[in-house]
């Protein structure tokens, strides 16, 4: 269970720069928190007089902003960091699936997920949108007191698997529901077009509406997926045909396929959307779907550059995602935002595509909107949850002319010095509250040794 401590009546966080997101940056700013809620944001010299029990947290030469929102993780795969290097997408995902099945038990997955949350906390991430076929990430988020949505994955590329898969998913969600908390909620995730039939997509979308749950799915990610959906061809098609699963063209595009299956009407989070053309973008916007943009993972696996600037122009709510450590290697949303800006500018061959302020908004309020949580988190405003992250400005990032520019362009890799979730301090100066990090790393390292041995024997 999450560690709970009594909250002081009021905490005042003071920093050189406060970035509310919905208002201009504040130099020498203060954020006042009472219990779990922000009650005041503004210049320090204009803060209301303190009354009663007050604690001051002097953050010094730091940037204080809303807790970062990671819109796509696979926390339980943190142990696979570096395991699958050099593999193209189809053998990569096949090897990942086999390694998970053959080596990782529930305890190994839980430790791996905990390490993922710890890494996120060290980089200022307070909210996680985690997808997995097991509840390790759900349990890790609850244990370490962060905010998130756990999207339980389901699989079934053969239409004949549909009824059984939906029945299993329904039972799983009923079992997990009593464990959901005000911080960590539940969703469902039909995995991807190469692992889910049209029939199963449709059935899970209906189940999501019935159970009033959000839905997330990997979509429009790779050339192999595009070939499968549009032409009924390619590596995934050959694999499915080899299992006697019928393959046929399924739509003009993966996004069009989802719309036909009714998937876009379930508070849907679309993960990747690398191959979303103008028609797809209009469809996504019309349905109010969010997008998890994962630039590092997309680049590392050779999938391409998602049309981030065009999606924003279409009015789509976009957040940043790290994806799993098996396809990214680090969970650093500042670095992710910097890469996203560079990729968009390089692709467009223009230096005016996006700006740092927009990217900071994507990493905070944009992610909150994509997950349907913008009424609670994503900006520093009175009445919102006290989810905060502070980063000391390193020597190499000075001088500061514009805190947004400094944050995105100069602070990739910088650790958070303070992380607060719902008013509770979860990380201070690199130390995660309620976690023996050294013991956790030791356990994950032992699992990694087993994975390495398994891979060596596999050849």
N, C-alpha and C positions, 0 to 999 in steps of 0.2 A: 504494500500500500504506500501511497505518497506520504512523505514526512510533512506533518503539519505543525506549525508553531503559532503561538499567539501573535497577532499583528499589533504593532504599536498604533496608538490612536492616529498619529500623523507622521509621515516621513516627507522631508523636503529634499529633493535631488537638485543639486546645483552644478551646472556645467558651463564651460566657456561657450559652447554652442548647443542650443536646443533646436531640433528640427521637428516641428509639429506635423509636417506634411500637408495639412489642410490650411496652413497659415505660413507667412514668411519665417525664415530662420531668425532665431532670437540670440543675439550675442549677450553673454552673461545672463543666461536664463535659469529658470526654476520650474520644476514640475512638483506639484504637491499631491500626495497620495494619502487617502484615508481608507483604511481597510483594503479592499480589493479594487478601489476605484480612483481614478484621477479626478481631482476637484478643482485644480487651478493650474494654468500654464501661462507663463509670461516672463517679463524681465525681472531679475532678482530684486532690483531696487523698487519695484512696484508690488511686490508680493504682500498679501494681507498680513496683518500683525499675527504672530503666532500666539495661540492660546492652548492651554492644557499640555498634554504629553506630546512633545515634538522631538523627532530625531532628525538631524541634518546629515546628509551624505554628500560630502564635498568631493566631487569628481574631478575637479581641477581642469586642466587643459584637455578637455574631452568633448566628443560629440555624443549627445544624448538624443535618441530617437525611438520611435516605437520598436518593439521587438520584431525581428525579421520573420517573415513568413515563408517557409519552404514548402512550395506547393506540390512537390513530388519527391518522395523518398521510398527506398526499400531498406528500412533500418536493419532488418534481420540479415541483410547481405553485406554488412560492413566487414565481416570477417573475410570476404572474398576480395578485398582491396588488393590489387596487384596479381591475383591468381590467374586471370584470363587474358593477359596481355598478348597482343599479336594475332588474335582470332577475329575473323570477319563475323558479321552479325549472326548468320545462321549457325555456324559451329559454336559461336560464343554462347548463344542462348541454349543450345542443346547441351553443351558442357556444363553450363551453370545449373540447368535443371537436373542433370545427372548427379552433380556434386552435392546439390542440396538433398536429393533423395538418398544418396548412398552414405553420406558422412554426417549430416547435421541433424542432431536430435533436438528436442524441445529446449533443453537447457542451453545448448550451444547457440541456438537461434535467439533465445532471450538475452544471453550475454552479448551477442553480436548487436542486437537492437539497442541494448543499453549503451554500448560504446558509441553507437551512432547518435543517440540523444546527447551523450556527454560531449561529443565532438561539436554537435550543433550548438549546445549551450556555450561552449568556448568561443564560438563565432557569432554569438548574439541572436541565435534563432530561438524563438519562443513558441512557434506554431509549426506543426509538421502535418503534411497530408501524406499518410503512409499507406502503401498498398502491398498486400502479401496474402498468401493462402493460409497463413497461420497467425495466431494472435500475439506473436512475440513483440511486435512493434506496439500494439495496443497496450500490452502489459508494461512495456518499458516506459511509455509515455506516462502512464498512470503512476508508476513507481517513482519516477523522477520529477513529477509535479509540473510537467509542461502542458501546453495546449495542443490539441490536434484532432484530426479526423482519421480514423482507421477504416480504410476501404478494404473489406474482405474480398479477395479475388476468387473468381470461379473460372473453371476451364471446361471445355467440351466442344471440340471441333466437329464431332460427329453429331448430326441432328438427333440420332437415336439416344444420345446421352442427355438430351435437354431436360426431360422430366426429372431424372434422377439428380442432375446437377442442381436444379432449382429447389427440389425438396431438401437436399443437403444444405443448400445456402439458407433456406428458410429456418431450418433447425439450428444452424450455427448462429444466425442473427438473434434468434430467440434466446439462445444460451448466453450470448454476449451482452444482450441488452441490459440485464440487471447490473452489469459491471460498468456501464457507461456513466460518466460523471459530467458535471457542468463544464469541465475543461476538455475532456476527451470523449468525442462522440463517435458514431458509427456510420458507415456507408457501405455500398456494395460496388464491386468492380468486375465486370466481365473483362477478362484480361486484354485481349487483342484480337484482330480479325483472323490471325493464323492459328489461334487457339480456342476460338469461340465461333460457333455456327450462327447464322442469321436467326435461327429459331431460338437459340439461347440468348442472344442479344435482346430479342423482343421480350422473352419471358422475364429476364432480369430487369429490364426497364419497367415492366408492369409490376414486378415485385417491389421495386424501389418506390413506385407511386403508392402501392398498397401499404407499405410499411413506413412511408414518409421519410425515406432515407435518401441522401445524396448519392450520386453515381459517378464513378471515374473510370476511364478506359484509356489504354494506350492506342493512339490512332494517328494515321498519316505520318508514320515515323520513318519508314525505310523504303528503298526501292523494291526490296523483296516483297514487302507487304503490298505496295502499290501494284506490282505485277500479279500477285495472287488475287486481289480484289477486282481489278479492272480487266485483266486478261485471263484469269484462271491459270496462270503460268508461273514459272520460277521455282526457286529452291523450296519454298514452303508448299507449293502445289505438288511438287514431286514427293515431298515427305508425306503429305496427306494421302496422295494416291497410293503410296507404298503401304499405307495402313488401310487401304480399301475404303477410304472416306471420299465421297464424291466431291469434286471440285468443279466450279463453274464461275464465270464472271458474275460479280455481285453488285456492280454499280458503276456509275461514271467515275466515282472516286470513293475512298474510304469514308469521307464525311457524308457523301450522298447515301452510302450504304447505311450508316448510322441513322440518318434521318428517316429512311424508308423503314427501318426496324423500330422506330419510335424511341430511340435512345436519347435524342437531343431534348426531350421534354421532361427530364428527371433531375433538374438542378445539376446538370452534367459538367464534370471537369474533364476536358480533353487534354490528354498528356502528349506532348510533343507538337503535333500539328505542323511538322516540317513541310509537308506537301499539301498545304491548304492554299488553293488558288483563289482568285477573286470571287468566283461563284461560291466556293466553300466558305470563304470569310463572311460573305453576306449571309449565308445560311447560319453560321455560328452566331453571328450578331443578332439575327432575327430571333433565334431561340434563347438568347441570353446566356449562352454557355460560357464558362471560363476556360482559359487555356493555361497549362503549366509549361512554361518555356524553359528548356534545359539545354542551354547552348554548349556547355562543355561536353556533356554526354553525346549530344548530337554530332559534335565535331569529332570526338574521339572514335566513335563507331563509324565515321564516314557517311553519316546520313545527310549532312548538308546544313544549311542555314535557314532556320524558320523565318517567315516573313513578319518579324516582330513589328517593325514600323508600320507595315500595311495593316496588321491586325489592330493595332492601336488606332490607326486612322479610321478603321471600320467600326470603332466603338466597342471592341471586344475587351473584356476584363482579363488582363494577363498578369500572371505572377511568375516569379522565378522558381525553378526547381533544380536541385542538385542531381536528382536521380540517385541510383545506388552507387556505393563506393566500388562496385565491380565494373562500373562504366565511367567513373569520374575520378576517383581516388581522393577527392577532398570535398568537404562540405563547407564551403566558404562562399556565401552569397555576395560578398563584396567582389571577390574575384569573378564570380559568375556574371555580375552586372557589368564589370569592366569588359569581360570577354564579349558579352552581348552587344555592347556599344561598338566595340572595335569591329566585330563581325558585320554588323549592320552598315557601318560606314564603309568598310572595305567592299562589301557586296554592292552597295549603291554607288561607290566611288564618289562619295560626297562627304564633306566634313560637317554638315549641318543636320545629319540624321540623328535624332534623339539628342538629349542632353543629360547631364548628370542628375539634375533635379528630377527629371522624369524617371530615370533609372532607380533612384532611391524610392520614389513613390511606387514603382512596380514591385520592389522588394518588400514593401510594407503594405500600404493600402491596396495596391493592385492585387497582391496575393490574397488579402482579406476579401476583396470583392469576388475574386475568382472562386473562393471557397464558400461564399455566402456568409461571411463572418464580419462584414464591414460595419455592422451596427455595434459590434463589440470591440473590435481591435483594428489596428492598421494606422491609427493616427493618435496624436497626443491631444485629446480634447476632454474637457470636463464631462463626466458621465460615462466615459469609456473605461474599459478594464485597464488596470495598471500593468500592462505588458511593456516593459522598457528594456532597452539595451544601450549601454554606454561603452565607447571606445576611446581610450587615451590616444591622443594624436601623437604618433611617434616622431622622433627627431627628424627622420627623413621625409616627413610629410609637411614640414614647415618651410616657408611661411604659409599661412592660410588667407587667401584672398576671398574665396567662396567655399563655405564648408561642404556643399554638395560636390563640387569639383574635387576637393581634397579627399573626401570620403571614397568616391568611386575611382578616381585616377591614381591616388597615392597610397591607399590604405589596404589594398588587397593583402591578405595574410595577417592583418592586424587582429589580435585577439580582443574579445570584449573584456572590459574590466569589471563590468557589473551587468547582471541579467536578472530581471524581475518578471515573474508571471503571476497575474492576478494579485499583485501587491506583495507576493512572497519572494524573497531573494533566493534565486536558484543557483547563481554562480557569482563568486566574488574573487577577483584577481586570479582567475584560472582554476579556482577550486570549486567543484560542483558540490552543492549541498546534499548531504545524505548519500554520498557515493564513495566507496573505496576504489578510486580510479586505478590504483596500482594493481589491486587484486583482480579487477575487471580486465585490465590489459593482459595480465598473466593468463587468465582463463581463455580469453580470445586467442592469445598466442598459441596455447596448447591445441586449440581447435584448428588453427591455421596449419600447424605441423601435420595434423592428420589429413587435412586437405591437400597439402603438398605431397605427402606420401601417396595418397589416392591418385593424384594427377600423374605422378611419376610411373605408377604401375599401369595406368591407363595408356600411357605413351603418347 
